[in-house]
């Protein structure tokens, strides 16, 4: 017997009974469907397999898929914090933002602050951010550390839609010209630190004072060596160009420094025998430069030892610890940075260098203000309403009164109250240097920093 289409038994040819086992109706139907739709079934199986491969084996695609899927799960507003991952220079910013050891946290004004790591290349970072920004719940970006990176992202990501540019807070970028003319006169960027125009003035004043000190002691002009890190060219090119242009007669040598160059060889500096070495660049290169210089026979035997000046790009936890150790060898190490001074000249800064942690705190506070203003003034938190709040923030100084960093923005988004100070590394910890020449300095204790002796060594360590 055989099964007919209605599941009834019938006689097999010759009157013999069929020995084939009975199958359920569902089993027979499934097998028939797959036989009749074999091509479709194979395509479906292949698609499922491909999706699994993409999700579990390709990190970037998996992250993009998870990001897109999350849009449908929640309308929670998101502020992105975009910085390099595992970087001792930007770790203080993440800590100031409240993201130490975590990838996201709740904001007081609602929504979440989410850390996004920059990718190895500018293009990869831009592509990742474009994916993130497809989510309209992303209402604000806080970033970056490198001026070169910030300039690229502004041009290729944040201002791609000129009618609706992405609102951005820059807590660490200092190069002038980074903030472009607003597209369609729509302002969307705020910079917290003073620009490098102010840092150049501080560096020039320091070099003038050192030149005077050398002239009094040795009856000649100071000899200055300029070391320029090439990894962040937007930042380094401006500072080095402006310093050289203002004081060309002081410089006896200029070298380019990168992790693959020979600019780290201290023997190169012996011929010019500089009184002052100015390093312009970032932390990894600055730390290597300082360590090798402090171990060189020329620098250790020179009397007096060269004064070492570093710019704010090196201002991270790793450099701080190294500089304090090098100071034990008798080197004078100064650092100029747009970090507000909270103690008088000559006073210790509290055990650790006041790095960009302060700017991270300030950026987080400002983000809360912008989201709160968007809700209060425009009825809801959205990307466009946050941008409108950003545009108005300069006319609402009461919103910024509680911010740890003094803020007052002009029509270009520059902080009019931004200042640059000089700090000094001692073996006992960093201080607000007596060498600081900022016009906004808190008055110094005359016993610690003698009047008229701006570059005198501090008397209390």
C-alpha positions in Angstrom: 0.0 0.0 0.0 1.1 3.6 -0.6 0.1 6.9 0.9 -2.1 9.0 -1.4 -2.2 12.8 -1.2 -4.9 12.7 1.4 -2.8 10.4 3.7 -4.9 7.3 3.0 -3.3 3.8 2.4 -3.7 2.3 -1.1 -2.6 -1.1 -2.5 0.8 -1.2 -4.0 1.1 -2.8 -7.5 0.8 -6.6 -7.4 -1.2 -6.4 -4.1 2.0 -6.3 -2.0 2.2 -4.2 1.2 4.6 -1.3 1.2 7.3 -1.8 3.9 8.2 2.0 3.8 7.6 3.5 7.3 4.7 5.9 7.7 5.6 9.6 7.7 3.6 12.4 9.3 1.7 14.8 7.2 4.0 17.7 8.4 7.2 15.8 7.7 6.0 15.0 4.2 4.9 18.6 3.6 8.2 20.1 4.7 10.2 17.7 2.5 8.0 18.4 -0.5 8.3 22.2 0.1 12.1 22.1 0.2 12.2 19.9 -2.9 10.0 22.3 -4.8 11.8 25.4 -3.5 15.4 24.1 -3.3 16.9 27.2 -4.9 15.2 29.6 -2.6 16.1 27.4 0.4 19.8 27.5 -0.6 19.7 31.3 -1.0 18.0 31.7 2.4 20.6 29.4 4.1 23.5 31.3 2.5 22.1 34.6 3.6 21.8 33.5 7.2 25.4 32.1 7.1 26.7 35.3 5.5 25.0 37.4 8.2 26.5 35.3 10.9 30.0 35.6 9.4 29.6 39.4 9.2 28.3 39.8 12.7 30.8 37.5 14.5 34.0 37.8 12.4 34.0 41.4 11.1 34.3 43.9 14.0 33.6 47.1 12.1 30.6 45.7 10.2 29.3 44.1 13.4 29.5 47.4 15.3 27.7 49.2 12.4 24.9 46.6 12.5 24.6 46.8 16.3 24.5 50.6 16.0 21.8 50.6 13.3 19.7 48.0 15.3 20.0 50.1 18.4 18.2 53.0 16.7 15.0 51.0 16.6 15.3 49.9 20.2 15.5 53.4 21.8 15.1 57.1 21.2 17.5 58.0 24.0 19.6 61.0 23.1 23.3 60.4 22.7 26.4 62.7 23.0 29.5 61.1 21.4 33.0 61.6 23.0 35.5 60.9 20.2 39.2 60.4 21.2 42.0 58.0 20.7 41.7 54.7 22.7 44.2 53.7 25.4 46.2 57.0 25.1 47.8 58.5 28.3 47.3 62.0 26.9 43.6 61.7 26.4 42.9 59.5 29.4 42.6 62.6 31.6 40.0 64.0 29.2 38.0 60.8 29.5 38.3 60.8 33.2 37.1 64.5 33.3 34.1 63.4 31.1 33.3 60.8 33.7 34.2 57.9 31.4 37.1 56.4 33.3 37.0 52.7 32.8 33.5 52.8 31.1 32.2 53.4 27.6 29.1 55.4 28.5 27.2 57.1 31.3 24.0 59.0 31.9 24.0 62.8 31.5 22.2 65.0 34.1 20.1 66.7 31.4 19.0 63.3 30.0 20.5 60.9 27.4 23.9 59.3 27.5 27.5 60.3 27.0 29.1 57.5 24.9 32.9 57.0 24.2 33.8 56.3 20.6 37.5 55.4 19.9 39.2 57.0 16.9 40.3 54.5 14.2 43.9 54.1 13.0 43.4 56.4 10.0 41.6 59.6 9.4 39.4 58.1 6.7 38.4 55.1 8.9 37.5 57.4 11.7 35.4 59.6 9.4 33.6 56.5 8.0 32.8 55.3 11.5 31.5 58.7 12.6 29.3 58.9 9.5 27.7 55.6 10.5 27.2 56.8 14.1 25.7 60.1 12.9 23.1 58.3 10.7 21.3 57.9 14.1 19.4 61.1 14.5 19.4 60.5 18.3 23.1 61.6 18.3 22.7 65.3 19.1 26.3 66.4 19.9 29.9 65.5 19.5 32.8 66.2 22.0 36.3 65.6 20.5 39.2 65.5 19.4 42.7 65.7 20.8 44.7 66.2 17.6 44.2 69.4 15.6 44.9 67.5 12.4 42.1 65.0 13.2 39.7 67.7 14.2 40.3 69.7 11.0 39.7 66.6 8.8 36.5 65.6 10.7 35.0 69.1 10.5 35.6 69.2 6.7 34.6 65.6 5.9 32.0 64.7 8.5 30.5 67.5 10.6 30.0 70.0 7.8 29.0 67.6 5.0 25.4 68.8 5.3 25.9 72.5 5.2 22.3 73.2 6.1 22.4 71.0 9.2 26.0 70.8 10.5 26.8 68.7 13.5 27.1 70.6 16.8 30.7 70.0 18.2 32.6 70.9 21.3 36.4 71.0 21.0 37.9 70.5 24.5 41.6 70.2 23.6 42.2 71.4 20.0 44.2 74.6 20.0 45.4 75.3 16.4 44.0 78.6 15.0 41.9 78.3 11.9 40.5 74.9 12.9 37.0 76.4 13.3 36.1 77.3 9.7 33.7 80.0 8.6 30.3 78.6 9.5 28.5 77.1 6.4 25.5 79.3 5.5 26.5 81.3 8.6 25.3 78.5 10.8 27.5 78.3 13.9 28.0 74.8 15.3 31.4 74.6 17.0 32.7 75.8 20.5 36.3 75.6 21.4 37.2 75.5 25.2 40.9 76.2 25.4 42.7 79.3 24.2 44.1 79.0 20.6 47.8 78.7 19.9 47.9 82.4 19.1 47.9 82.9 22.9 50.4 80.1 23.4 52.8 81.7 20.8 52.8 84.9 22.9 53.7 83.0 26.0 56.5 81.2 24.3 57.9 84.4 22.8 57.9 86.0 26.2 59.7 83.1 27.8 62.3 83.1 25.1 62.9 86.9 25.5 63.4 86.4 29.2 65.7 83.5 28.8 67.6 85.5 26.2 68.0 88.4 28.7 69.2 86.0 31.4 71.8 84.4 29.1 73.0 87.8 28.0 73.5 89.0 31.5 75.4 85.8 32.5 77.4 85.1 29.3 77.4 88.4 27.4 75.8 86.8 24.3 72.4 85.9 22.9 70.7 82.7 23.9 71.1 79.8 21.6 67.8 78.0 21.0 67.2 74.5 19.4 63.7 73.8 18.0 62.5 70.2 17.8 59.3 69.7 15.9 57.2 66.5 16.1 55.8 65.8 12.6 52.9 63.5 13.7 50.4 66.3 14.2 51.4 68.7 11.5 48.4 71.1 11.8 49.5 71.8 15.3 53.3 71.7 15.1 53.6 73.7 11.8 51.7 76.7 13.1 53.6 76.9 16.4 57.1 76.4 15.0 56.4 78.8 12.1 55.2 81.6 14.3 58.0 81.2 16.9 60.7 81.2 14.2 59.1 84.2 12.4 59.1 86.3 15.6 62.6 85.4 17.0 64.7 84.1 14.0 68.0 85.4 15.5 67.8 83.1 18.5 67.5 79.7 16.8 70.7 77.8 16.0 69.1 74.6 14.8 65.8 73.1 13.9 65.1 69.3 13.7 62.1 67.2 12.7 61.2 64.5 15.1 59.1 61.3 14.4 59.3 57.8 15.7 61.3 56.8 12.5 63.7 59.8 12.4 67.1 60.3 13.9 66.0 63.6 15.5 66.0 61.7 18.8 69.8 61.3 18.8 71.2 63.8 21.3 74.6 63.8 19.6 72.9 66.0 16.9 72.4 68.8 19.5 76.0 68.8 20.8 77.4 70.8 17.9 74.9 73.7 18.3 75.2 73.5 22.2 71.8 75.2 22.9 70.9 77.0 26.1 67.3 76.3 25.5 65.5 73.4 23.8 61.9 73.9 22.6 59.9 70.8 21.8 56.6 71.2 19.9 54.6 68.1 19.6 52.7 65.2 21.2 53.2 63.0 24.2 54.7 59.8 22.9 57.4 61.7 20.9 57.9 64.2 23.7 58.5 61.5 26.3 61.0 59.7 24.2 62.8 63.0 23.3 63.0 64.0 27.0 64.2 60.6 28.2 67.0 60.3 25.6 68.1 63.9 26.1 68.3 63.5 29.8 70.5 60.5 29.4 72.9 62.1 27.0 76.4 62.8 28.1 76.3 66.2 26.5 73.3 67.4 28.4 74.3 65.9 31.7 77.8 67.5 31.7 76.7 70.9 30.3 76.9 73.7 32.8 74.3 75.1 33.1 72.1 72.4 31.8 69.8 73.5 28.9 66.3 74.7 29.8 63.7 72.5 28.3 60.4 73.9 27.1 57.5 71.7 25.9 54.1 72.7 24.5 50.7 71.4 25.6 50.6 68.4 23.2 52.7 66.4 25.7 50.5 67.1 28.6 49.6 63.6 29.7 50.0 61.3 32.7 53.0 59.5 31.2 55.0 62.7 30.5 54.1 64.1 33.9 55.7 61.1 35.7 58.8 61.1 33.5 59.4 64.8 33.8 59.3 64.6 37.6 62.0 61.9 37.5 64.2 63.8 35.0 63.9 66.9 37.2 65.9 65.0 39.9 68.9 65.2 37.5 68.9 69.0 37.7 67.0 69.8 34.4 64.6 72.7 34.4 61.5 71.5 32.5 58.8 74.0 31.6 55.5 73.4 29.8 53.1 76.0 28.3 49.5 74.9 28.2 46.0 76.5 27.9 45.0 75.0 31.3 43.6 77.5 33.7 45.9 78.2 36.7 44.1 77.7 40.0 47.1 78.5 42.3 49.5 81.4 42.5 52.9 81.3 40.7 55.3 79.2 42.7 52.6 77.0 44.3 52.2 73.3 43.8 49.3 72.2 41.6 48.2 69.5 43.9 50.5 66.6 43.2 49.6 66.1 39.5 49.9 68.3 36.5 46.6 70.1 35.8 46.2 68.5 32.4 43.1 68.2 30.1 41.1 66.5 32.8 39.8 70.0 33.6 38.7 70.5 30.0 36.9 67.1 30.0 34.9 68.2 33.1 34.1 71.5 31.4 33.0 69.9 28.2 30.6 67.5 30.1 29.2 70.5 32.0 28.7 72.4 28.8 27.0 69.4 27.1 24.4 69.2 30.0 23.8 73.0 29.6 23.2 72.6 25.8 20.8 69.7 26.2 18.9 71.4 29.0 18.6 74.6 26.9 17.4 72.7 23.9 14.6 71.2 26.0 13.7 74.5 27.8 13.9 76.9 24.8 12.8 74.7 21.9 10.5 72.0 23.5 12.6 68.9 22.9 16.2 67.7 22.7 17.2 67.2 19.0 20.4 67.7 17.0 19.1 71.0 15.5 17.8 72.3 18.8 21.1 71.5 20.5 22.9 73.4 17.7 20.5 76.4 18.2 21.3 76.3 21.9 25.0 76.3 21.1 24.6 79.3 18.8 22.9 81.2 21.7 25.2 80.2 24.5 27.5 83.2 24.2 24.6 85.5 25.0 23.7 83.5 28.1 26.7 83.9 30.4 24.6 82.7 33.4 24.6 79.2 31.9 28.4 79.1 32.1 28.9 80.6 35.6 29.3 77.2 37.3 31.8 75.8 34.7 35.2 75.0 36.1 36.8 76.7 33.0 35.9 80.3 32.5 33.9 80.5 29.2 32.7 83.4 27.1 32.3 82.7 23.4 32.6 85.1 20.5 30.6 84.7 17.3 33.2 82.3 15.9 32.9 79.9 18.9 36.3 80.9 20.4 36.6 81.2 24.1 37.4 84.9 24.9 38.5 84.0 28.4 40.9 81.3 27.4 44.4 81.7 28.9 47.8 80.0 28.6 50.1 79.4 31.6 53.6 78.0 32.2 54.0 75.1 34.5 57.2 73.6 35.8 58.1 70.0 36.8 60.0 69.5 40.0 61.1 66.2 41.5 58.5 66.9 44.3 55.7 67.5 41.8 54.6 70.1 39.2 54.1 73.8 40.1 52.6 76.9 38.5 55.9 78.2 37.4 57.5 81.5 38.5 58.4 81.7 34.8 54.7 82.1 33.9 54.1 85.4 32.2 50.3 85.2 31.6 48.6 88.5 32.2 45.8 86.6 34.0 48.0 85.0 36.6 47.1 85.0 40.3 49.6 87.2 42.1 52.6 85.2 43.2 54.1 85.1 46.7 57.1 87.4 46.5 59.2 85.1 48.7 58.7 82.2 46.4 58.9 84.1 43.1 61.1 87.2 43.7 59.8 90.4 42.0 61.8 91.3 38.9 63.3 87.8 38.6 60.6 86.1 36.5 62.9 83.2 35.6 64.4 82.7 39.1 64.4 79.2 40.5 61.7 78.6 43.0 63.0 78.7 46.6 60.7 76.0 48.0 60.4 72.6 46.3 
